[in-house]
Amino acid sequence: MRMVRVRLTSAPGAHVSAMGPELIQDLLWAHAVPDDGLEHIRVRCAPHGMDVVLFLSAPGDASALQAVDLLLERLRGPLARHGYTGLVA
């Protein structure tokens, strides 16, 4: 199992919605596909926005990072609608 940390920050000039960690978790599960290998998610509020830790079944760090990059790409629109951008930390 591999762990990847993602930082969600408010987009410049965006109106950030009052969503909590539960909605972020739901968005991640809704946009994950089996090939991502996503097994577990932890989300916490932070001063910059949200900290997310994703646990994935992956053969190596590079493949885990690639899976998270693809997942974040699928989430770009939904996150932007709530005023956030996501970056692998």
Backbone torsions as a table, in degrees:
resi	resn	phi	psi	omega
1	MET	NA	137.4	179.4
2	ARG	-114.0	149.1	-179.9
3	MET	-118.1	131.3	178.0
4	VAL	-129.4	130.0	179.4
5	ARG	-97.0	134.9	178.8
6	VAL	-123.5	137.9	177.6
7	ARG	-110.4	123.7	174.6
8	LEU	-100.5	123.3	179.3
9	THR	-124.2	157.8	179.0
10	SER	-73.7	136.6	179.0
11	ALA	-70.1	144.0	-179.6
12	PRO	-56.1	126.4	178.3
13	GLY	75.7	2.1	-178.1
14	ALA	-85.2	149.2	173.0
15	HIS	-87.7	114.3	-178.0
16	VAL	-83.3	126.9	178.4
17	SER	-74.5	163.9	-178.0
18	ALA	-88.4	42.7	-179.7
19	MET	-79.9	150.2	179.9
20	GLY	-105.2	-179.0	-179.7
21	PRO	-56.6	-31.9	-177.9
22	GLU	-64.0	-39.6	179.9
23	LEU	-68.3	-39.2	177.0
24	ILE	-60.8	-44.9	179.2
25	GLN	-60.6	-44.4	178.7
26	ASP	-62.1	-42.0	178.5
27	LEU	-62.0	-42.2	179.3
28	LEU	-62.3	-48.3	179.7
29	TRP	-63.3	-38.5	-177.5
30	ALA	-67.0	-29.1	-177.2
31	HIS	-101.7	-3.9	177.7
32	ALA	-76.0	146.9	174.9
33	VAL	-119.1	158.7	-177.9
34	PRO	-52.8	-36.0	-179.2
35	ASP	-65.0	-18.1	177.6
36	ASP	-67.1	-27.9	-178.1
37	GLY	72.3	19.5	-177.9
38	LEU	-66.5	127.6	-178.5
39	GLU	-117.6	-32.8	-175.1
40	HIS	-155.8	148.9	-179.7
41	ILE	-133.9	138.2	171.2
42	ARG	-126.3	130.6	-179.8
43	VAL	-128.7	133.3	177.4
44	ARG	-134.4	143.3	172.5
45	CYS	-69.4	145.0	-179.7
46	ALA	-143.1	162.6	-179.5
47	PRO	-56.5	-32.5	-179.2
48	HIS	-85.8	-11.9	-176.7
49	GLY	149.3	-99.1	179.6
50	MET	-141.8	144.5	170.5
51	ASP	-107.2	131.9	-178.3
52	VAL	-124.8	133.7	173.0
53	VAL	-118.6	123.4	-179.8
54	LEU	-107.8	133.4	176.5
55	PHE	-109.0	122.8	-175.4
56	LEU	-126.8	147.3	169.9
57	SER	-86.0	108.3	-177.6
58	ALA	-147.5	147.9	-178.3
59	PRO	-71.6	-20.1	-179.0
60	GLY	-160.7	171.8	-179.1
61	ASP	-62.5	-41.5	-178.2
62	ALA	-61.9	-42.5	-179.6
63	SER	-70.4	-33.3	176.5
64	ALA	-65.8	-44.6	178.7
65	LEU	-63.6	-39.0	178.4
66	GLN	-64.1	-42.8	179.2
67	ALA	-62.3	-41.1	179.7
68	VAL	-68.4	-39.7	176.5
69	ASP	-58.8	-43.1	178.8
70	LEU	-66.0	-40.1	178.1
71	LEU	-63.9	-44.6	178.7
72	LEU	-63.5	-34.3	177.3
73	GLU	-63.4	-41.7	177.6
74	ARG	-67.0	-27.3	-178.1
75	LEU	-89.3	-6.5	-174.6
76	ARG	-51.5	-50.1	-178.8
77	GLY	-64.1	-53.8	179.7
78	PRO	-59.3	-39.6	178.2
79	LEU	-65.0	-42.7	-179.6
80	ALA	-62.2	-36.6	178.8
81	ARG	-63.6	-23.7	177.9
82	HIS	-101.2	5.7	174.7
83	GLY	88.8	17.3	-176.2
84	TYR	-119.7	155.7	167.1
85	THR	-125.1	153.9	-178.2
86	GLY	-120.5	135.1	178.1
87	LEU	-133.9	140.3	173.8
88	VAL	-69.4	127.4	-176.1
89	ALA	-90.8	NA	NA
